[in-house]
Amino acid sequence: MTVLAVSTVCSGLTWTVVSLTGNSADAKPPASCSYTATGGRTSVGLPTFDAAAASRPYTATLVTNRGDITFEALTQEAPCATTSFSFLAGKKYFDDSKCHRLTTRGIFVLECGDPDGKGTADPGYFFTDENLGGSKYTAGTVSMSKAVPGRNGSQFFITYADPKVRMGPNWTTFGKVISGMDVLHEIADRGTADESTDGRPRKPVVIESVTVERAAAATPGKSRD
C-alpha cells in the first residue's frame, strides 16, 4: 500500500492519495443496504431500504442562505447513500445546519451535513462505501465524507472545481449538481474565515432546508418520453 499525503488531516475528510493493490470497486449496486446504529447523540432512527423505491430518481435542493443548490441523486449507482440522504432530509436533519469546511487549494470542496457545524457528528448510524470505481470528483460531484474508512453518516462534500491533485476513489459519490454552481463559486471566492486554504467559509453557509423531489413513477405498460 502506498499513501501520499497531500494535505493535513481535518474533520470529516482525510485528504490523501491512496493506492491499494487489489482494491476492487463495486461492480453493481447492492441488492440491500445495511444501516448500523451507533447510538449517536443526534440519532433519528434508521432508514428502511426498499430496492424498488431506492432506485427511483430524485433531485435534492439545498436551500441555503447563499442561494439554492440542486443536485441529481445517483440512485442507481449509490442507493444506500441516496436512501440515507433522502431519509435525513425528510427528518429535517440538515435544517439550519452550517457547512463547516471550505478548501481552496489542491482540492476544491464545500463540506456540510453536521447539525453541530463541527464536522464530528453522525446521525446515529453508519453505512459502508459504494460507487467508488472511477470516481474523480470533478466539479459538481456530491460525495459522502467520513473520518473513519468505510463509515458513512450524514456528512457530505460538493466539489466546486476540478481537483488539482489526484483524489483516490475513496469517497462514495451519490449526486451531481444540476444548478447552483454559481452559488458554490461565490462562496468559494470569499475564501475561509481565517484566510487559510482549509477552514470555515468566510461568511457562514447555512442549509435552511432540503427539498427532495422524486420523479414520477412510470405506469406499467406505458413508455415515458
C-alpha positions in Angstrom: 0.0 0.0 0.0 1.3 3.4 -1.0 0.0 6.5 0.7 0.9 10.1 -0.3 -0.5 12.8 1.9 -1.5 15.9 0.1 -3.0 17.9 3.0 -3.4 17.9 6.7 -6.0 15.8 8.4 -9.1 17.7 9.3 -12.6 16.8 10.4 -14.8 14.8 8.1 -12.3 14.3 5.2 -8.8 13.0 5.3 -7.2 14.1 2.1 -4.8 11.5 0.9 -3.9 9.8 -2.3 -4.2 6.1 -1.7 -3.2 3.3 -4.0 -4.4 -0.1 -2.8 -3.3 -3.2 -4.7 -6.3 -5.4 -5.5 -8.8 -2.7 -4.3 -12.0 -3.7 -6.1 -14.8 -1.2 -6.8 -18.4 -2.1 -6.7 -19.4 -3.8 -9.9 -23.1 -3.2 -9.4 -25.4 -1.6 -6.7 -26.2 -3.8 -3.7 -29.5 -5.6 -3.5 -29.9 -4.3 0.0 -28.3 -1.8 2.3 -27.4 -2.1 6.0 -27.5 0.8 8.4 -25.7 0.2 11.7 -26.8 2.1 14.8 -24.1 4.0 16.6 -26.1 5.5 19.5 -25.0 8.9 18.5 -26.4 12.0 20.3 -28.3 13.1 17.2 -29.9 9.7 16.4 -33.0 10.0 14.2 -33.6 6.3 13.7 -32.6 4.1 10.8 -33.5 4.3 7.2 -35.6 1.5 5.7 -34.2 0.2 2.4 -36.6 -0.8 -0.3 -34.8 -1.7 -3.6 -37.6 -0.7 -5.9 -38.1 2.7 -4.1 -34.4 3.3 -3.7 -33.8 3.1 -7.5 -36.4 5.8 -8.2 -34.7 9.0 -9.4 -34.9 12.2 -7.4 -33.4 15.7 -7.2 -32.5 17.4 -3.9 -32.3 21.1 -3.4 -30.2 22.6 -0.6 -31.9 25.9 0.3 -29.1 27.9 1.8 -28.7 31.5 3.0 -26.4 32.0 0.0 -28.7 30.5 -2.6 -30.1 27.2 -3.8 -28.0 24.3 -4.9 -29.8 21.4 -6.6 -28.3 18.0 -7.4 -29.5 14.9 -9.2 -29.3 11.9 -6.9 -27.4 8.9 -8.3 -30.0 6.4 -7.1 -28.9 3.6 -9.4 -25.2 3.9 -8.6 -25.4 4.7 -4.9 -28.8 3.5 -3.5 -27.6 3.2 0.1 -26.3 6.8 0.2 -29.2 8.3 -1.7 -31.7 6.4 0.5 -29.9 7.8 3.6 -29.8 11.3 2.3 -33.5 11.3 1.4 -34.3 9.9 4.8 -32.3 12.5 6.7 -33.8 15.3 4.6 -37.3 14.0 5.5 -36.4 14.1 9.2 -35.2 17.7 8.7 -31.8 16.6 10.0 -30.0 19.1 7.8 -32.3 22.1 8.5 -30.5 25.1 9.9 -27.1 23.4 9.8 -23.8 25.2 8.9 -21.4 24.0 6.2 -18.3 23.6 8.3 -15.4 23.4 5.8 -14.2 25.0 2.6 -10.9 24.1 0.8 -9.3 26.3 -1.8 -6.1 24.7 -2.8 -5.4 21.3 -4.5 -9.0 20.2 -3.8 -12.0 22.5 -4.0 -14.9 21.4 -1.9 -17.6 22.7 0.4 -18.3 20.2 3.2 -21.7 20.1 5.1 -24.0 17.7 6.8 -23.3 18.1 10.5 -26.1 19.8 12.5 -23.5 21.0 15.0 -21.4 22.6 12.3 -18.2 21.0 13.6 -17.6 18.1 11.2 -17.8 15.5 14.0 -21.5 14.4 14.3 -23.2 11.4 12.9 -26.9 10.7 12.5 -26.9 7.8 14.9 -25.9 5.2 12.2 -23.4 4.5 9.5 -23.3 2.6 6.3 -20.5 1.3 4.1 -19.0 2.6 0.9 -20.4 2.1 -2.6 -19.9 3.5 -6.1 -16.2 4.1 -5.7 -14.9 2.8 -9.1 -13.6 5.5 -11.4 -14.6 8.4 -9.1 -12.6 11.5 -10.0 -14.5 14.1 -8.0 -14.8 16.6 -10.8 -16.7 19.9 -10.4 -20.3 19.3 -9.4 -19.7 16.0 -7.7 -21.6 15.3 -4.5 -19.9 12.7 -2.3 -20.0 11.3 1.3 -17.3 12.5 3.6 -16.0 10.4 6.6 -13.5 10.4 9.3 -13.3 6.6 9.6 -12.8 4.4 6.5 -16.0 2.6 5.4 -18.2 4.5 7.9 -20.5 7.0 6.2 -23.1 9.0 8.1 -24.6 12.4 7.2 -21.6 14.5 6.2 -21.0 15.2 2.5 -19.0 17.4 0.3 -19.6 19.2 -3.0 -16.8 19.8 -5.4 -17.0 23.2 -7.0 -13.9 22.9 -9.3 -11.9 20.0 -10.7 -9.2 18.9 -8.2 -5.6 19.8 -9.0 -4.3 16.7 -7.3 -5.3 13.1 -7.7 -8.0 12.0 -5.3 -8.2 8.3 -5.0 -11.7 6.6 -5.2 -12.2 6.6 -1.5 -15.5 8.6 -1.1 -18.9 7.4 -2.2 -20.3 9.6 -5.0 -24.1 9.9 -4.8 -25.0 13.1 -6.7 -24.3 15.6 -9.4 -25.1 19.3 -9.2 -27.5 20.4 -11.9 -28.0 24.0 -10.7 -26.3 26.3 -8.2 -22.7 26.1 -9.3 -22.7 29.9 -9.3 -23.7 29.8 -5.6 -20.8 27.5 -4.8 -18.3 29.7 -6.7 -19.5 32.8 -4.9 -19.0 31.0 -1.5 -15.5 29.8 -2.6 -14.5 33.2 -3.9 -14.9 34.7 -0.4 -12.4 32.2 0.9 -12.2 31.0 4.5 -12.7 32.8 7.8 -9.1 32.6 8.8 -7.7 33.1 5.3 -6.3 29.6 5.2 -6.8 27.2 2.4 -8.8 24.8 4.5 -11.2 26.2 7.1 -14.7 27.5 7.7 -16.3 29.7 4.9 -15.7 33.4 5.5 -19.4 34.0 5.6 -21.5 31.3 7.3 -23.2 29.0 4.8 -26.4 27.7 6.4 -28.6 25.0 4.9 -32.0 26.3 5.8 -33.9 23.3 4.4 -33.6 20.4 2.0 -36.3 19.6 -0.5 -36.4 16.2 -2.2 -38.5 15.8 -5.4 -38.9 12.3 -6.7 -39.5 11.6 -10.4 -43.0 10.3 -11.2 -43.2 6.5 -11.3 -43.6 5.0 -14.7 -47.0 3.5 -15.4 -46.7 -0.3 -16.2 -47.1 -1.0 -19.9 -46.6 2.7 -20.9 -43.4 4.2 -22.2 -42.1 7.5 -20.8 -40.9 10.3 -23.1 
